[in-house]
Amino acid sequence: MDITWFWVGFGAFILSMLALDLGLFHRNAHEIHVKEALLWSAAWITLALLFNGIVYFWRGQEDALYFLTGYLIEYSLIIDKIFIFLLIFSYFQVPAKHQHTVLFWGILGALCMRAIFIALGITLIEKFHWMIYVFGAFLVLTAIKIALEKDKKIHPEKNPVLRVFKRMMPITPGYFGGNFFVRIHNKLSATSLFMVLLIVETTDLIFAVDSIPAILAITSDPFIVYTSNIFAILGLRSLYFALANVMKLFHHLHYGLAAILGFVGIKMILSGIYHIPILASLGFIVSAIACSIIASLLWPSTQTTR
């Protein structure tokens, strides 16, 4: 079957799910409670696994394993991203009922940015094969940085996108319902909620720089790379609300994420010498996540944040 139809079908499915999410289930802004978030998380994970089954019957076991491995890599990196979103929402004191709106529109931007980054990354590797070693070295350095990182902080005043935007349009402090823009004295102004959205989008841009090379270490098939990325991103909002109150328990998780990035970085560097089997990669990723979570529970942190 022509893969073009799968691209079209996948795009239509994603758009319909997003429309159903915002237009029906979250038409009215409200605070997302843990039970609702867990149900949505289970729904997104189930959809991802069902799609993985489609890949298995359509393209075989190997591509199905590539999809699952890429999905787990992106999903594990998303958990670390949740901690950053917690800091952003806390810093700007975003009302709980409007956090879903920010994450929804943030994900729409992420879908577009990921498509661009994936196309760019695959093109670079195909035309300049040596770029795979650059990506690998970058991931290893990122892994070391994450492993040595003792604390996470945000500095909105240093965000270049926000600084440029402030020069282009006035910003009215405060929250005006779920509006990103308001008109005051016939003058259009951005609200604090739009500032938060800009920071969320730029944060995802930074994370994409890490996650795209990581999944390209597994496969360079654009369909597998994009779909596994998107399914993980679509589960971000529900996972955020499900884990928001317990994230401080996973204070050793960054070691697991560092191990994963370091592993895929080394995999890229060694790609010209030795090909690490996909099952070995999948096993390492699952083990790294599991070990970091178990370590967090066995050795609780004495601080509220890491």
Backbone torsions as a table, in degrees:
resi	resn	phi	psi	omega
1	MET	NA	140.9	-178.7
2	ASP	-63.3	126.5	-177.7
3	ILE	-65.3	-20.9	178.7
4	THR	-56.7	-39.7	-180.0
5	TRP	-66.7	-31.3	177.1
6	PHE	-70.9	-36.3	175.8
7	TRP	-62.5	-47.0	-179.8
8	VAL	-63.3	-46.2	-179.9
9	GLY	-62.9	-41.3	-179.9
10	PHE	-66.2	-42.5	178.3
11	GLY	-62.0	-42.7	178.8
12	ALA	-64.2	-39.5	178.8
13	PHE	-63.0	-45.7	-179.1
14	ILE	-62.6	-45.7	-179.7
15	LEU	-63.5	-39.8	179.7
16	SER	-67.5	-38.3	178.6
17	MET	-67.6	-40.0	178.3
18	LEU	-66.4	-40.4	177.9
19	ALA	-64.5	-40.0	178.4
20	LEU	-66.3	-39.7	-179.9
21	ASP	-61.7	-55.9	-175.1
22	LEU	-79.8	-37.8	-173.7
23	GLY	-79.5	-25.5	-176.6
24	LEU	-116.1	-58.8	-173.0
25	PHE	-76.8	-27.9	-178.3
26	HIS	-128.1	38.8	179.6
27	ARG	-63.5	-40.2	178.1
28	ASN	-102.0	128.0	-179.4
29	ALA	-61.0	130.0	177.6
30	HIS	-155.2	161.5	179.1
31	GLU	-73.9	130.1	179.9
32	ILE	-85.9	117.9	179.3
33	HIS	-89.1	165.9	-172.9
34	VAL	-59.9	-42.2	-177.7
35	LYS	-61.0	-46.6	178.5
36	GLU	-62.8	-41.5	-179.3
37	ALA	-64.7	-40.3	179.3
38	LEU	-65.3	-38.8	178.4
39	LEU	-64.2	-43.0	178.6
40	TRP	-67.5	-38.4	178.0
41	SER	-61.7	-44.4	178.4
42	ALA	-62.2	-38.1	-179.7
43	ALA	-64.9	-45.2	-178.6
44	TRP	-67.6	-39.6	178.5
45	ILE	-65.4	-41.4	178.4
46	THR	-61.6	-43.5	178.6
47	LEU	-62.2	-40.3	179.0
48	ALA	-63.4	-42.1	-179.7
49	LEU	-69.2	-36.5	175.8
50	LEU	-63.7	-41.9	177.1
51	PHE	-64.4	-37.3	176.9
52	ASN	-60.2	-36.9	176.2
53	GLY	-64.8	-39.0	177.1
54	ILE	-61.9	-43.4	178.3
55	VAL	-61.4	-39.1	-179.6
56	TYR	-61.3	-48.8	-177.1
57	PHE	-75.9	-24.9	-178.6
58	TRP	-85.3	-45.6	-171.1
59	ARG	-121.2	-2.8	174.7
60	GLY	102.9	172.5	-174.4
61	GLN	-63.9	-40.8	-175.3
62	GLU	-62.7	-47.5	179.3
63	ASP	-65.9	-33.6	176.9
64	ALA	-64.0	-39.2	177.5
65	LEU	-68.9	-36.5	176.2
66	TYR	-61.4	-45.3	179.2
67	PHE	-60.5	-48.8	-177.2
68	LEU	-62.7	-41.2	179.6
69	THR	-65.6	-45.5	177.8
70	GLY	-62.0	-39.7	178.8
71	TYR	-62.2	-43.8	-179.3
72	LEU	-68.1	-36.8	177.6
73	ILE	-62.1	-50.8	-179.1
74	GLU	-64.7	-39.5	-178.7
75	TYR	-64.5	-40.0	179.4
76	SER	-67.5	-37.7	177.9
77	LEU	-69.5	-30.4	178.0
78	ILE	-64.1	-35.2	179.5
79	ILE	-60.3	-40.3	177.5
80	ASP	-68.4	-33.8	178.5
81	LYS	-64.8	-32.0	179.8
82	ILE	-60.1	-38.1	179.4
83	PHE	-62.6	-38.4	177.9
84	ILE	-66.4	-42.0	178.7
85	PHE	-62.6	-36.1	176.3
86	LEU	-60.1	-42.9	179.0
87	LEU	-64.8	-42.1	-179.3
88	ILE	-63.5	-48.9	-178.6
89	PHE	-65.5	-35.6	178.5
90	SER	-70.2	-41.8	-178.5
91	TYR	-61.5	-43.1	-177.5
92	PHE	-93.2	1.6	178.9
93	GLN	51.4	50.4	-179.3
94	VAL	-72.2	126.0	177.7
95	PRO	-55.8	140.6	-175.7
96	ALA	-57.1	-35.8	-175.8
97	LYS	-72.5	-14.0	-179.9
98	HIS	-103.7	-4.7	-178.7
99	GLN	-66.3	-36.2	178.7
100	HIS	-62.2	-40.0	-179.8
101	THR	-61.0	-44.6	179.3
102	VAL	-61.9	-46.0	-178.4
103	LEU	-66.8	-35.5	179.6
104	PHE	-62.0	-52.8	-179.5
105	TRP	-69.7	-28.5	175.2
106	GLY	-64.3	-37.1	179.6
107	ILE	-69.7	-36.8	176.3
108	LEU	-58.8	-42.8	176.6
109	GLY	-65.2	-38.0	-179.7
110	ALA	-64.1	-37.0	179.8
111	LEU	-59.6	-42.2	-179.7
112	CYS	-70.7	-45.1	-177.9
113	MET	-64.3	-39.5	-179.9
114	ARG	-64.1	-39.3	179.0
115	ALA	-60.7	-42.4	179.8
116	ILE	-66.2	-46.6	-178.5
117	PHE	-64.2	-40.7	-179.8
118	ILE	-64.8	-46.4	178.8
119	ALA	-60.6	-42.1	180.0
120	LEU	-65.8	-45.2	-178.7
121	GLY	-63.2	-45.2	179.7
122	ILE	-64.5	-40.8	179.3
123	THR	-62.5	-43.4	179.7
124	LEU	-62.0	-42.8	-178.5
125	ILE	-68.7	-37.8	-179.5
126	GLU	-69.6	-38.4	-177.3
127	LYS	-88.1	-31.9	-179.4
128	PHE	-130.9	87.1	-173.1
129	HIS	-59.0	-28.6	-178.5
130	TRP	-64.0	-15.7	178.4
131	MET	-63.9	-22.5	179.2
132	ILE	-64.4	-32.1	178.4
133	TYR	-75.8	-32.7	175.6
134	VAL	-65.1	-45.8	177.8
135	PHE	-60.8	-42.1	-179.5
136	GLY	-62.4	-45.7	178.8
137	ALA	-63.5	-38.7	178.7
138	PHE	-61.7	-42.3	-179.9
139	LEU	-66.8	-38.2	178.2
140	VAL	-64.2	-43.8	177.9
141	LEU	-64.5	-38.9	177.2
142	THR	-64.2	-39.8	178.6
143	ALA	-61.3	-43.7	178.9
144	ILE	-62.8	-42.0	179.4
145	LYS	-61.9	-43.9	-179.9
146	ILE	-65.8	-41.1	-178.9
147	ALA	-64.4	-35.6	-178.4
148	LEU	-88.1	-7.8	-176.8
149	GLU	-69.1	124.2	-178.4
150	LYS	-97.6	-25.5	-176.3
151	ASP	-151.5	147.6	176.9
152	LYS	-109.8	130.2	178.4
153	LYS	-136.9	155.7	175.0
154	ILE	-117.3	147.6	179.5
155	HIS	-132.1	80.0	-177.6
156	PRO	-55.3	-33.7	-177.4
157	GLU	-66.5	-16.0	179.3
158	LYS	-96.6	-3.2	-178.5
159	ASN	-69.0	114.1	-175.7
160	PRO	-64.5	-36.5	179.7
161	VAL	-63.7	-43.2	179.9
162	LEU	-66.4	-37.9	-179.9
163	ARG	-66.6	-39.5	177.8
164	VAL	-68.0	-41.0	-178.1
165	PHE	-63.6	-37.7	-179.7
166	LYS	-62.4	-27.4	178.3
167	ARG	-77.9	-22.6	-176.4
168	MET	-91.8	-31.8	-175.6
169	MET	-145.8	139.6	177.4
170	PRO	-68.0	150.0	179.8
171	ILE	-118.1	127.3	178.0
172	THR	-98.4	112.5	-179.6
173	PRO	-60.2	146.9	177.5
174	GLY	111.1	169.6	-178.8
175	TYR	-114.6	126.9	-178.3
176	PHE	-113.4	75.3	-173.9
177	GLY	64.9	-136.7	177.5
178	GLY	-102.1	22.4	-176.3
179	ASN	-82.1	137.2	174.7
180	PHE	-87.1	-25.2	-180.0
181	PHE	-134.4	146.8	175.8
182	VAL	-136.1	154.8	177.1
183	ARG	-108.8	115.9	-179.7
184	ILE	-119.9	122.3	-176.7
185	HIS	54.4	44.0	178.8
186	ASN	62.4	20.7	179.2
187	LYS	-122.8	125.5	-177.9
188	LEU	-76.7	130.2	179.8
189	SER	-133.3	150.4	174.7
190	ALA	-84.9	148.7	178.9
191	THR	-97.4	173.1	177.2
192	SER	-61.4	-30.2	-179.4
193	LEU	-64.3	-35.6	178.1
194	PHE	-71.2	-34.9	175.3
195	MET	-59.7	-42.9	179.2
196	VAL	-63.0	-41.5	178.9
197	LEU	-61.2	-42.5	178.4
198	LEU	-60.2	-42.0	-179.1
199	ILE	-68.9	-39.2	177.0
200	VAL	-62.0	-42.6	-179.8
201	GLU	-64.7	-44.1	-179.9
202	THR	-69.0	-31.6	176.0
203	THR	-64.5	-42.9	178.5
204	ASP	-65.0	-34.1	177.6
205	LEU	-61.2	-41.9	179.1
206	ILE	-65.7	-42.7	179.6
207	PHE	-65.5	-33.0	180.0
208	ALA	-63.1	-33.0	179.2
209	VAL	-61.9	-30.3	177.2
210	ASP	-84.9	-47.4	-169.4
211	SER	-73.0	-36.6	-177.7
212	ILE	-65.3	-49.4	174.8
213	PRO	-58.9	-32.6	-179.1
214	ALA	-63.7	-44.3	-179.1
215	ILE	-76.7	-26.8	176.4
216	LEU	-67.9	-17.6	174.7
217	ALA	-72.2	-21.1	-179.6
218	ILE	-89.1	-48.4	179.4
219	THR	-156.6	152.9	176.5
220	SER	-108.7	11.3	176.8
221	ASP	-69.7	113.8	-174.8
222	PRO	-58.9	-34.5	-178.7
223	PHE	-68.1	-45.0	179.9
224	ILE	-67.2	-43.8	-179.2
225	VAL	-61.3	-48.2	-175.9
226	TYR	-69.1	-47.7	-176.5
227	THR	-64.8	-40.4	179.0
228	SER	-66.1	-38.5	176.9
229	ASN	-62.9	-47.3	-175.3
230	ILE	-66.6	-41.7	178.7
231	PHE	-61.5	-38.2	178.0
232	ALA	-67.7	-42.2	-179.8
233	ILE	-64.8	-38.1	-179.5
234	LEU	-63.2	-25.8	178.6
235	GLY	-87.9	1.7	-175.3
236	LEU	-63.3	-47.3	-174.9
237	ARG	-61.0	-50.6	-178.4
238	SER	-64.0	-37.7	178.8
239	LEU	-66.5	-36.6	177.6
240	TYR	-59.3	-50.3	-177.7
241	PHE	-70.5	-25.9	178.4
242	ALA	-75.2	-34.2	-174.3
243	LEU	-105.8	-5.1	-173.1
244	ALA	-52.9	-38.8	-175.1
245	ASN	-87.5	-8.1	-177.3
246	VAL	-121.8	5.7	-177.6
247	MET	-58.6	-31.5	-178.1
248	LYS	-65.9	-16.6	178.5
249	LEU	-73.5	-27.2	-175.5
250	PHE	-94.8	55.3	-173.7
251	HIS	-75.4	-12.7	176.6
252	HIS	-100.3	4.2	-176.1
253	LEU	-61.7	-32.7	-177.4
254	HIS	-63.2	-25.5	176.5
255	TYR	-68.9	-38.8	176.8
256	GLY	-64.8	-42.2	178.8
257	LEU	-65.3	-39.9	177.7
258	ALA	-62.8	-40.1	179.2
259	ALA	-64.0	-40.1	-179.9
260	ILE	-65.5	-47.9	179.7
261	LEU	-63.7	-39.9	178.1
262	GLY	-63.7	-40.4	179.8
263	PHE	-63.4	-48.8	-178.0
264	VAL	-70.0	-28.1	175.3
265	GLY	-65.4	-45.1	177.6
266	ILE	-65.0	-36.5	178.1
267	LYS	-59.8	-40.6	179.0
268	MET	-68.4	-42.5	-178.9
269	ILE	-63.5	-36.6	-177.8
270	LEU	-89.9	2.3	-173.8
271	SER	-58.2	-30.5	-179.7
272	GLY	-81.3	-11.8	-177.8
273	ILE	-109.1	-46.4	-175.9
274	TYR	-145.4	133.9	177.7
275	HIS	-97.1	114.3	177.6
276	ILE	-74.5	125.0	-178.3
277	PRO	-57.4	146.9	-177.4
278	ILE	-62.7	-35.0	178.5
279	LEU	-65.5	-36.2	177.4
280	ALA	-66.6	-40.8	177.6
281	SER	-62.5	-45.9	179.9
282	LEU	-61.5	-43.9	179.5
283	GLY	-63.0	-40.3	179.8
284	PHE	-65.2	-43.0	-178.0
285	ILE	-63.1	-46.6	179.2
286	VAL	-62.7	-42.7	-179.2
287	SER	-64.4	-40.9	-179.2
288	ALA	-63.7	-44.2	178.9
289	ILE	-64.9	-46.6	-178.2
290	ALA	-62.6	-44.1	-178.5
291	CYS	-64.8	-39.7	-179.4
292	SER	-68.7	-35.1	177.7
293	ILE	-70.2	-44.1	178.9
294	ILE	-62.7	-42.4	178.5
295	ALA	-62.0	-37.5	179.0
296	SER	-64.3	-37.5	-179.1
297	LEU	-77.5	-34.6	-179.2
298	LEU	-75.8	-34.7	-179.3
299	TRP	-122.0	80.8	-177.2
300	PRO	-60.1	149.7	178.4
301	SER	-78.4	147.3	176.8
302	THR	-89.0	-4.4	179.2
303	GLN	-113.5	163.0	-179.4
304	THR	-80.4	-24.3	177.2
305	THR	-137.9	160.8	177.6
306	ARG	-96.9	NA	NA
